[in-house]
Amino acid sequence: MTSISREDGVTQGLKVLFAAIFLGFLTLSFSHCGSPVEPVSVDPEGSSQMGEQAGEQETSENSSGPIDFSPLAGVYRGGGTHVVFPSGEYWWFTGYGIIRMRYGQMTSITESQFFGQITAGNFPASDFSGSYETEQRLDGAQYLVNSKDSPSLSSLEGRWWGNIQNGDTPNLTFSGEGQISGSSANFRCSFRGEVAPHPEGLNVFAVSLTRTNCLGDGRRTEFVGIALRSGGVLHLLALTPNQNEIFAWEAYR
């Protein structure tokens, strides 16, 4: 009986040992099976943060694009005549007979303030700023109600004469198709060019003008700028591409 009891005890001990080993094997197997899943578990907060980061990047990319200056766009009168295009391009002129002009670019805008820089004209380069109300005023200058009317080439058709800032007196003929031709009396220059409604949509014309052979010097100078008519007066403001020379003309029929 004693030997039988010992044998039963050994048998039971082996069974317990094998059971423990088997359970350990199962635990180890299941723990290894679950491990590949953990790196791709869904974290709602992490997913939200990724969305926020993507949104921030998109906002940053959008903010680096061109500034919309359309709230300033228009033709204004007061302290001279001001022209602001939706792109922020800025022209200003004043005077009678011999006119003075400035050219520049708006650099930033808020809901009520604008900031810009003068880069060419009869005045030194400088910064400027002021307040505005869309289609009402540009600082102290008043918005012209016909600022965004479509200009007509027929309104320019015919011969115009007047002075420019250097004392010359061009006589230019505008055709109904937008061609410009003529000459000047004082410096004996020849002129050729084109005019068309400005692509940015204001009641303003875009102009390209070539001046040649003043006083027989054989030189050729290209100008690009704008023209606008007010009553019986035509103003043409233009610059050379390097902005070193201006063409500021007030003309009458």
LUMMAR-581235 format. One record per residue (C-alpha): residue in three letters; residue number from 1; x, y, z. Coordinates in Angstrom, 1 decimal. Example, Ala and Ser with C-alpha at 12.3 -4.5 7.8 and 13.67 -1.06 7.14 Angstrom:
<recs>
ALA / 1 / 12.3 / -4.5 / 7.8
SER / 2 / 13.7 / -1.1 / 7.1
</recs>
This chain:
<recs>
MET / 1 / 0.0 / 0.0 / 0.0
THR / 2 / 2.9 / 2.3 / 0.8
SER / 3 / 4.5 / 1.9 / -2.7
ILE / 4 / 1.2 / 2.4 / -4.4
SER / 5 / 0.7 / 5.7 / -2.5
ARG / 6 / 4.2 / 6.9 / -3.4
GLU / 7 / 3.6 / 6.1 / -7.1
ASP / 8 / 0.3 / 8.0 / -7.0
GLY / 9 / 2.0 / 11.0 / -5.5
VAL / 10 / 4.7 / 11.0 / -8.2
THR / 11 / 2.0 / 10.7 / -10.9
GLN / 12 / 0.0 / 13.5 / -9.5
GLY / 13 / 3.1 / 15.7 / -9.2
LEU / 14 / 4.0 / 15.0 / -12.9
LYS / 15 / 0.5 / 15.9 / -13.9
VAL / 16 / 0.7 / 19.2 / -12.0
LEU / 17 / 4.0 / 20.0 / -13.6
PHE / 18 / 2.8 / 19.2 / -17.1
ALA / 19 / -0.3 / 21.3 / -16.5
ALA / 20 / 1.8 / 24.3 / -15.4
ILE / 21 / 4.1 / 24.0 / -18.4
PHE / 22 / 1.0 / 23.8 / -20.8
LEU / 23 / -0.6 / 26.8 / -19.2
GLY / 24 / 2.6 / 28.8 / -19.5
PHE / 25 / 2.9 / 27.9 / -23.1
LEU / 26 / -0.6 / 29.0 / -23.8
THR / 27 / 0.0 / 32.3 / -22.0
LEU / 28 / 3.2 / 32.9 / -24.0
SER / 29 / 1.5 / 32.1 / -27.3
PHE / 30 / -1.4 / 34.4 / -26.8
SER / 31 / 0.8 / 37.3 / -25.6
HIS / 32 / 2.9 / 37.0 / -28.8
CYS / 33 / -0.2 / 36.8 / -31.0
GLY / 34 / -1.5 / 40.1 / -29.7
SER / 35 / 1.7 / 42.1 / -30.0
PRO / 36 / 1.5 / 42.9 / -33.7
VAL / 37 / -1.9 / 44.6 / -33.3
GLU / 38 / -0.8 / 47.1 / -30.7
PRO / 39 / 1.1 / 49.6 / -33.0
VAL / 40 / -2.0 / 50.1 / -35.2
SER / 41 / -4.5 / 50.5 / -32.4
VAL / 42 / -6.9 / 53.4 / -33.1
ASP / 43 / -6.5 / 56.4 / -30.8
PRO / 44 / -9.4 / 58.9 / -31.2
GLU / 45 / -7.3 / 61.7 / -29.7
GLY / 46 / -4.3 / 60.9 / -31.9
SER / 47 / -6.6 / 60.9 / -34.9
SER / 48 / -8.0 / 64.3 / -33.9
GLN / 49 / -4.5 / 65.7 / -33.4
MET / 50 / -3.5 / 64.6 / -36.9
GLY / 51 / -6.5 / 66.4 / -38.3
GLU / 52 / -5.6 / 69.5 / -36.4
GLN / 53 / -2.0 / 69.4 / -37.6
ALA / 54 / -3.2 / 69.0 / -41.2
GLY / 55 / -5.5 / 71.9 / -40.8
GLU / 56 / -2.7 / 74.1 / -39.4
GLN / 57 / -0.5 / 73.2 / -42.3
GLU / 58 / -3.2 / 74.1 / -44.9
THR / 59 / -3.9 / 77.4 / -43.1
SER / 60 / -0.2 / 78.2 / -43.2
GLU / 61 / 0.1 / 77.4 / -46.9
ASN / 62 / -2.9 / 79.5 / -47.7
SER / 63 / -1.7 / 82.4 / -45.7
SER / 64 / 1.5 / 82.5 / -47.7
GLY / 65 / -0.4 / 83.2 / -50.9
PRO / 66 / -1.0 / 86.7 / -52.4
ILE / 67 / -2.9 / 89.2 / -50.3
ASP / 68 / -6.4 / 90.2 / -51.5
PHE / 69 / -6.5 / 94.0 / -51.7
SER / 70 / -9.9 / 94.1 / -53.4
PRO / 71 / -11.5 / 95.9 / -50.4
LEU / 72 / -9.3 / 98.9 / -51.4
ALA / 73 / -9.9 / 98.7 / -55.1
GLY / 74 / -11.2 / 101.9 / -56.8
VAL / 75 / -10.5 / 105.4 / -58.0
TYR / 76 / -10.5 / 108.0 / -55.3
ARG / 77 / -10.3 / 111.8 / -55.3
GLY / 78 / -9.0 / 114.0 / -52.6
GLY / 79 / -5.5 / 115.3 / -52.1
GLY / 80 / -5.0 / 114.2 / -55.8
THR / 81 / -6.3 / 111.2 / -57.6
HIS / 82 / -5.6 / 107.7 / -56.2
VAL / 83 / -6.0 / 104.4 / -58.1
VAL / 84 / -5.8 / 101.1 / -56.3
PHE / 85 / -6.1 / 97.8 / -58.1
PRO / 86 / -7.3 / 94.5 / -56.5
SER / 87 / -3.6 / 93.3 / -56.7
GLY / 88 / -2.6 / 96.3 / -54.5
GLU / 89 / -0.9 / 98.2 / -57.3
TYR / 90 / -1.2 / 101.9 / -56.5
TRP / 91 / -1.0 / 105.1 / -58.6
TRP / 92 / -1.4 / 108.7 / -57.5
PHE / 93 / -1.2 / 112.0 / -59.3
THR / 94 / -1.9 / 115.7 / -58.7
GLY / 95 / -1.4 / 119.1 / -60.4
TYR / 96 / -2.6 / 121.0 / -63.4
GLY / 97 / -0.7 / 121.3 / -66.7
ILE / 98 / 2.5 / 119.7 / -65.4
ILE / 99 / 1.5 / 116.9 / -63.0
ARG / 100 / 3.4 / 115.0 / -60.4
MET / 101 / 2.9 / 111.3 / -59.8
ARG / 102 / 3.7 / 108.4 / -57.4
TYR / 103 / 3.7 / 104.7 / -58.0
GLY / 104 / 3.8 / 101.9 / -55.4
GLN / 105 / 2.3 / 98.8 / -54.0
MET / 106 / 0.1 / 98.0 / -51.0
THR / 107 / 1.9 / 95.7 / -48.7
SER / 108 / -0.7 / 94.7 / -46.1
ILE / 109 / -4.3 / 95.3 / -45.0
THR / 110 / -6.6 / 94.9 / -42.0
GLU / 111 / -10.3 / 95.4 / -41.6
SER / 112 / -9.8 / 99.2 / -41.4
GLN / 113 / -6.1 / 100.0 / -42.1
PHE / 114 / -3.9 / 99.8 / -45.2
PHE / 115 / -0.1 / 99.9 / -45.5
GLY / 116 / 2.0 / 100.5 / -48.7
GLN / 117 / 5.3 / 101.6 / -50.2
ILE / 118 / 6.0 / 104.2 / -52.8
THR / 119 / 8.8 / 103.0 / -55.2
ALA / 120 / 8.8 / 105.5 / -58.0
GLY / 121 / 7.6 / 108.9 / -59.1
ASN / 122 / 8.4 / 112.6 / -58.4
PHE / 123 / 9.0 / 111.8 / -54.8
PRO / 124 / 11.5 / 109.7 / -52.8
ALA / 125 / 10.6 / 106.1 / -52.0
SER / 126 / 8.7 / 106.0 / -48.7
ASP / 127 / 6.2 / 104.0 / -46.7
PHE / 128 / 2.6 / 105.2 / -46.3
SER / 129 / -0.5 / 104.0 / -44.4
GLY / 130 / -4.0 / 105.1 / -43.5
SER / 131 / -7.6 / 104.0 / -42.8
TYR / 132 / -10.3 / 103.0 / -45.3
GLU / 133 / -13.9 / 102.1 / -45.8
THR / 134 / -14.6 / 99.8 / -48.8
GLU / 135 / -16.1 / 101.8 / -51.7
GLN / 136 / -16.4 / 104.8 / -49.4
ARG / 137 / -13.0 / 106.4 / -48.8
LEU / 138 / -9.2 / 105.8 / -48.8
ASP / 139 / -8.1 / 107.8 / -45.8
GLY / 140 / -9.3 / 111.4 / -46.7
ALA / 141 / -9.9 / 110.7 / -50.4
GLN / 142 / -13.5 / 109.9 / -51.5
TYR / 143 / -14.4 / 106.9 / -53.7
LEU / 144 / -15.7 / 107.7 / -57.1
VAL / 145 / -19.0 / 106.0 / -57.9
ASN / 146 / -18.0 / 105.1 / -61.4
SER / 147 / -14.7 / 103.5 / -60.3
LYS / 148 / -15.7 / 100.0 / -61.5
ASP / 149 / -17.5 / 101.0 / -64.7
SER / 150 / -16.1 / 99.5 / -67.9
PRO / 151 / -14.1 / 102.1 / -69.8
SER / 152 / -14.7 / 102.5 / -73.6
LEU / 153 / -12.0 / 103.0 / -76.1
SER / 154 / -14.3 / 105.3 / -78.1
SER / 155 / -14.0 / 107.8 / -75.3
LEU / 156 / -10.3 / 108.2 / -76.1
GLU / 157 / -10.6 / 108.3 / -79.9
GLY / 158 / -9.0 / 111.4 / -81.4
ARG / 159 / -6.0 / 113.6 / -81.0
TRP / 160 / -4.8 / 114.8 / -77.6
TRP / 161 / -2.0 / 117.2 / -76.7
GLY / 162 / -0.5 / 118.3 / -73.4
ASN / 163 / 2.7 / 118.6 / -71.3
ILE / 164 / 4.8 / 116.0 / -69.6
GLN / 165 / 7.0 / 116.5 / -66.6
ASN / 166 / 10.2 / 117.1 / -68.6
GLY / 167 / 8.7 / 120.0 / -70.5
ASP / 168 / 8.0 / 118.2 / -73.8
THR / 169 / 4.6 / 118.5 / -75.4
PRO / 170 / 3.4 / 115.2 / -77.0
ASN / 171 / 0.6 / 115.2 / -79.5
LEU / 172 / -0.9 / 111.7 / -79.6
THR / 173 / -3.7 / 110.2 / -81.6
PHE / 174 / -5.8 / 107.3 / -80.2
SER / 175 / -7.7 / 105.1 / -82.6
GLY / 176 / -10.9 / 103.3 / -81.8
GLU / 177 / -9.0 / 100.0 / -81.9
GLY / 178 / -6.6 / 101.1 / -79.2
GLN / 179 / -3.6 / 102.2 / -81.3
ILE / 180 / -1.5 / 105.2 / -80.2
SER / 181 / 0.7 / 107.3 / -82.5
GLY / 182 / 2.2 / 110.7 / -82.6
SER / 183 / 5.1 / 113.0 / -82.0
SER / 184 / 6.2 / 115.9 / -79.7
ALA / 185 / 6.9 / 119.5 / -80.6
ASN / 186 / 9.7 / 120.4 / -78.2
PHE / 187 / 12.0 / 117.4 / -78.3
ARG / 188 / 10.8 / 116.0 / -81.6
CYS / 189 / 10.2 / 112.5 / -80.2
SER / 190 / 8.1 / 109.8 / -82.0
PHE / 191 / 5.6 / 107.7 / -80.1
ARG / 192 / 3.8 / 104.4 / -80.7
GLY / 193 / 1.7 / 102.4 / -78.4
GLU / 194 / -1.4 / 100.5 / -77.4
VAL / 195 / -4.3 / 101.1 / -75.0
ALA / 196 / -7.0 / 98.8 / -73.7
PRO / 197 / -9.4 / 98.5 / -70.7
HIS / 198 / -7.3 / 97.4 / -67.7
PRO / 199 / -7.5 / 93.7 / -67.0
GLU / 200 / -8.1 / 94.3 / -63.2
GLY / 201 / -11.5 / 95.7 / -63.9
LEU / 202 / -11.5 / 99.4 / -62.9
ASN / 203 / -12.6 / 102.4 / -65.0
VAL / 204 / -9.0 / 102.7 / -66.1
PHE / 205 / -7.0 / 101.8 / -69.2
ALA / 206 / -3.8 / 99.9 / -69.4
VAL / 207 / -1.2 / 101.5 / -71.6
SER / 208 / 2.1 / 100.6 / -73.3
LEU / 209 / 4.0 / 103.3 / -75.0
THR / 210 / 7.3 / 103.5 / -76.9
ARG / 211 / 9.2 / 106.8 / -77.3
THR / 212 / 12.0 / 107.0 / -79.9
ASN / 213 / 14.6 / 109.3 / -81.4
CYS / 214 / 14.1 / 112.4 / -79.2
LEU / 215 / 16.3 / 115.2 / -80.6
GLY / 216 / 17.7 / 112.7 / -83.0
ASP / 217 / 19.4 / 110.7 / -80.4
GLY / 218 / 18.2 / 107.3 / -81.7
ARG / 219 / 17.2 / 106.1 / -78.3
ARG / 220 / 14.2 / 103.9 / -77.6
THR / 221 / 12.4 / 104.0 / -74.3
GLU / 222 / 9.5 / 101.7 / -73.3
PHE / 223 / 6.8 / 102.8 / -70.8
VAL / 224 / 4.0 / 100.8 / -69.2
GLY / 225 / 1.2 / 102.3 / -67.1
ILE / 226 / -2.4 / 103.5 / -66.9
ALA / 227 / -4.6 / 106.1 / -68.5
LEU / 228 / -7.9 / 107.5 / -67.2
ARG / 229 / -10.2 / 110.2 / -68.5
SER / 230 / -12.1 / 112.7 / -66.4
GLY / 231 / -14.4 / 115.0 / -68.4
GLY / 232 / -12.3 / 116.6 / -71.1
VAL / 233 / -9.0 / 115.7 / -69.6
LEU / 234 / -6.9 / 112.6 / -70.1
HIS / 235 / -4.2 / 111.6 / -67.7
LEU / 236 / -1.5 / 109.0 / -68.8
LEU / 237 / 0.9 / 107.8 / -66.1
ALA / 238 / 3.7 / 105.4 / -67.0
LEU / 239 / 7.1 / 104.0 / -66.0
THR / 240 / 10.0 / 102.3 / -67.5
PRO / 241 / 10.4 / 98.7 / -66.4
ASN / 242 / 13.2 / 99.6 / -64.1
GLN / 243 / 11.1 / 102.5 / -62.7
ASN / 244 / 14.0 / 104.9 / -63.3
GLU / 245 / 12.0 / 107.2 / -65.6
ILE / 246 / 8.4 / 108.3 / -65.6
PHE / 247 / 5.9 / 109.6 / -68.1
ALA / 248 / 3.3 / 111.9 / -66.5
TRP / 249 / 1.0 / 113.5 / -69.1
GLU / 250 / -2.1 / 115.6 / -68.8
ALA / 251 / -3.8 / 116.1 / -72.2
TYR / 252 / -6.7 / 117.9 / -73.8
ARG / 253 / -8.3 / 117.6 / -77.2
</recs>
